[in-house]
Amino acid sequence: MAETDNPEAPIVTPRTARFGEGPEGRVARRERGQSGAPSRLSGLGQFLHDVRSEMKRVSWPGFIEVRNTTLITLVAVIFFAVYLFAIDQGLSRLITLLDWVIEKLARMLGLA
């Protein structure tokens, strides 16, 4: 059974209406004002009102949570800085050693 595990379930046909049609897809329309300036000011006022109401719903972290996440971030940054420094120094010394070996081989073979 590809569609369902219940053979008794009714078969639902796919939706044939276009996106946005039907009762769940209706959009509330706002009437536009006659002049551009008042509607922009009222739009700005509505935006600020919406921002204030959304900011009231935000769950702000406490001091201890901010401190802990800051410490975790600093420890991670320091760890990766030291790790990448060590890798960089190791690769740098490896390249220098390989350069020295190649130079010695070239002198021994008379190529340099």
MODELLER restraints for C-alpha pairs under 7 A, 6 or more apart:
rsr = mdl.restraints
at = mdl.atoms
rsr.add(forms.Gaussian(group=physical.xy_distance, feature=features.Distance(at['CA:20:A'], at['CA:26:A']), mean=6.28, stdev=0.5))
rsr.add(forms.Gaussian(group=physical.xy_distance, feature=features.Distance(at['CA:32:A'], at['CA:39:A']), mean=6.99, stdev=0.5))
rsr.add(forms.Gaussian(group=physical.xy_distance, feature=features.Distance(at['CA:33:A'], at['CA:39:A']), mean=5.72, stdev=0.5))
rsr.add(forms.Gaussian(group=physical.xy_distance, feature=features.Distance(at['CA:106:A'], at['CA:112:A']), mean=5.43, stdev=0.5))
